[in-house]
Amino acid sequence: MTAYAYRSGLDLLRRRSNARTETARAVAGEWRISMTRAQGVHVVDFGTGDGDLLAAVLTKAGTPREAVIEIVERDRQLAEAARSVLMSAGYTTALANDSRDEPDGFLRESSYGTVTHLLAANVVHYLPDRLAWVASLRPLLTPNAVLTVVMRSAMCETRLLADIVRKTEGRSRAPSDQAISEILTAQRFTISRRTVPSLFTIPVEGDWSFSAAMTDPEDELAMFVRWMLSVPAGSPVPAAALTHIEDFLAARIVDGRLTLCMESIVLTARMGD
Ligand SMILES: C[S@@+](CC[C@H](N)C(=O)[O-])C[C@H]1O[C@@H](n2cnc3c(N)ncnc32)[C@H](O)[C@@H]1O
């Protein structure tokens, strides 16, 4: 998916849902107490995207302006966008080492010493070997560091839509938070789990249907549904999935609005012995 398509999808999600604000609030709630440290704060955000979520987390958590903020983002355009978003929020960021050029995207070391707060939001489903990823993080963290993983829950309706396509294409579903928790526990992290509900809601024309609109680049909602399904503009939506997608959306259009219930899971992991 191109950075443009990625950003337009994300923009609409932000305008039409409270997901980012609620997620940032939940993560910041876990981080706030540890933001005053004698040795200084060093935050790493793995899979930063356009930086909007990280900026909201840092601000809400009261992160000191002199904290070291490193971003790990393999898409250079997004990394640049993130740097300016964070700059506007008052934070100077460093692009972490060359991890973006590593095939697995691991951050192997930091030039700024050990990490006190590590965020990985909506990114673990990209990683082919999550066990190796978690193992690679451990040596980077201070003994009392906080590692926060955010992911859509299995009940999240935007995720269920994407799962319809994955299933028809014979692909496996995104990992569950249970699977990630087990990996973290096996690596001797102690975990707390929070559920963060939110809503996506948008007005629709009376006779709107995805099948009719799905190839219209002017139809913002159709383009957004494609983005949720991870089917880029120009690629066909799998025919076997279409009826399910149509029924799924039609059932959620009430009184001229499409409303999807969203749910994120925030896993906060702290290191044990
Ligand atoms: C769905 S976005 C999430 C962005 C942001 N964390 C948020 O929750 O709003 C996932 C981001 O992770 C990046 N990404 C995926 N795999 C990566 C890797 N191995 N190394 C660095 N960035 C990665 C993608 O380029 C994308 O920008």
The ligand as an SDF file (V2000), in Angstrom:
LIG
                    3D

 27 29  0  0  0  0  0  0  0  0999 V2000
   -0.5720    0.1960   10.7300 C   0  0  0  0  0  0  0  0  0  0  0  0
    0.8020    1.2640   10.8160 S   0  0  0  0  0  0  0  0  0  0  0  0
    0.7300    1.8030   12.5170 C   0  0  0  0  0  0  0  0  0  0  0  0
    1.2710    3.2030   12.7040 C   0  0  0  0  0  0  0  0  0  0  0  0
    1.2200    3.7250   14.1270 C   0  0  0  0  0  0  0  0  0  0  0  0
    2.0160    2.9210   15.0260 N   0  0  0  0  0  0  0  0  0  0  0  0
   -0.2120    3.8020   14.6110 C   0  0  0  0  0  0  0  0  0  0  0  0
   -0.6480    2.8860   15.3490 O   0  0  0  0  0  0  0  0  0  0  0  0
   -0.9260    4.7500   14.2540 O   0  0  0  0  0  0  0  0  0  0  0  0
    2.2040    0.1850   10.8050 C   0  0  0  0  0  0  0  0  0  0  0  0
    3.5020    0.8950   10.4520 C   0  0  0  0  0  0  0  0  0  0  0  0
    4.5820    0.0180   10.7270 O   0  0  0  0  0  0  0  0  0  0  0  0
    5.5700    0.1440    9.7020 C   0  0  0  0  0  0  0  0  0  0  0  0
    6.3410   -1.0980    9.6990 N   0  0  0  0  0  0  0  0  0  0  0  0
    5.8960   -2.3420    9.4100 C   0  0  0  0  0  0  0  0  0  0  0  0
    6.8970   -3.2320    9.5450 N   0  0  0  0  0  0  0  0  0  0  0  0
    8.0000   -2.5430    9.9290 C   0  0  0  0  0  0  0  0  0  0  0  0
    9.3450   -2.9130   10.2140 C   0  0  0  0  0  0  0  0  0  0  0  0
    9.7370   -4.1660   10.1320 N   0  0  0  0  0  0  0  0  0  0  0  0
   10.2100   -1.9410   10.5790 N   0  0  0  0  0  0  0  0  0  0  0  0
    9.7970   -0.6490   10.6680 C   0  0  0  0  0  0  0  0  0  0  0  0
    8.5340   -0.2310   10.3990 N   0  0  0  0  0  0  0  0  0  0  0  0
    7.6450   -1.1730   10.0420 C   0  0  0  0  0  0  0  0  0  0  0  0
    4.7610    0.3750    8.4510 C   0  0  0  0  0  0  0  0  0  0  0  0
    5.5280    1.0110    7.4470 O   0  0  0  0  0  0  0  0  0  0  0  0
    3.6210    1.2580    8.9740 C   0  0  0  0  0  0  0  0  0  0  0  0
    3.9560    2.6220    8.8850 O   0  0  0  0  0  0  0  0  0  0  0  0
  1  2  1  0
  2  3  1  0
  2 10  1  0
  3  4  1  0
  4  5  1  0
  5  6  1  0
  5  7  1  0
  7  8  2  0
  7  9  1  0
 10 11  1  0
 11 12  1  0
 11 26  1  0
 12 13  1  0
 13 14  1  0
 13 24  1  0
 14 15  1  0
 14 23  1  0
 15 16  2  0
 16 17  1  0
 17 18  1  0
 17 23  2  0
 18 19  1  0
 18 20  2  0
 20 21  1  0
 21 22  2  0
 22 23  1  0
 24 25  1  0
 24 26  1  0
 26 27  1  0
M  CHG  2   2   1   9  -1
M  END
$$$$
